């Protein structure tokens, strides 16, 4: 171990920062957030330092470094652009046995500044020992994406319950199971984030009154259109906490690789014209696993509330009093059009967007007259098999046969392919595209020639 990680209590303790530039300003922010009584010594200062001094947050001492400034300090940071001055600060601090950090010179420092993830009172610090600060920053960014912003409030609230938990549960095993329930309770976390006192109290009492092994719930998560990078941070957090993941074929392998390794995976994939698992059976799988006390994630391609039957599944859970929540995803219309270089709206061409399903219940019919109107963009989901009918009805109700169209296959994935043409060619073009595919119709499609950034296809 090259360095011993410690967390310093600096509240109302004097610290010296030598330097008044941009780098020093970043260090000052950290010390002020830690509650330090900060003295800053430099030949000149950025405007932010003067603003802090005016707000009585720190003391500025303008001039050359004077080692007597260290007399009452707990620690110091040398952050000037002059190596000689930085060395003087380090040497003076060493004589007084005061910890000193020298920016960009870890070999001269008696302590180093880690990359910090602040979810106070929860703190995560990452260090490469000064050898690779960029790597430490990259690791911090990855961890930032895994830790919800409200985690600090959850941790603080947990501290207020520690004695009650000790009293209520006799064994360490029982306490551990309680805290697992507590930290995985999304509704409580949301209530804490919103400072909803009544909801916090209700959720807390439920945690103490329910059996420890009863924590079944379902989270409906939108996986996005394919590219794993488009999965939301909250969606990632949910699939990494799941006991069971129920997923369909539109969820890419890259996203499934992010699922918690020991989670049970239930494939309920659907293919055009063939349903591997009937919707009613999917509903029952969700219900059954939740009733067994499992934390279930229903992972759907795109967004679960846009032609994803998410509402139907949640109605079943609601009727059975199963707790549930929803994490929206980037829908195919947004993801596929962006990756195809087609803006859904444009002041000159389209002032509205219509998302339309090409797969209707028996006896259903679309309002073709409205769909054929000008100055809008039409997005047809699950419409490849209905391309001939879409083409015929739109032209019959007044849309120009020359209206630009694009069909996107495997949108946002590496294998994405786009074919484009006119409405009069739609049925022919659809024969060249395999599911999953999306149909985009509107004047905005003509912009693809300029705005296509993702691929040459």
Secondary structure, DSSP 8 states (H G I E B T S, - for coil): --S-------TT-EEEEE--SHHHHHHHHHHHHTT-EEEEEESS--HHHHHHHHTTSEEEEESS--GGGGTT-SEEEE--S-HHHHHHHHHHHHHTT-EEEETT-GGG-SS---EEEEETTEEEEE--TTS-HHHHHHHHHHHHHHS-TTHHHHHHHHHHHHHHHHHH--SHHHHHHHHHHHHT-HHHHHHHHHT-HHHHHHHHHHHHHS-TT---EEEEEE-BSS-GGGS-HHHHHHHTT-SEEEE-TTS-HHHHTTS-TTSEEEE--EETTEESS-HHHHHHHHHHHHHTT-EEEEEESB-TTSSS-HHHHHHHHHHTT-EEEEE----HHHHHHHHTT--S-BTTTBS-EEEEES---TT----HHHHT-SS-EEEEET-GGGHHHHHHHHHHTT--TT-EEEEEESTTSTT-EEEEEEGGGHHHHHTT--SSEEEEESGGGGGHHHH--S---
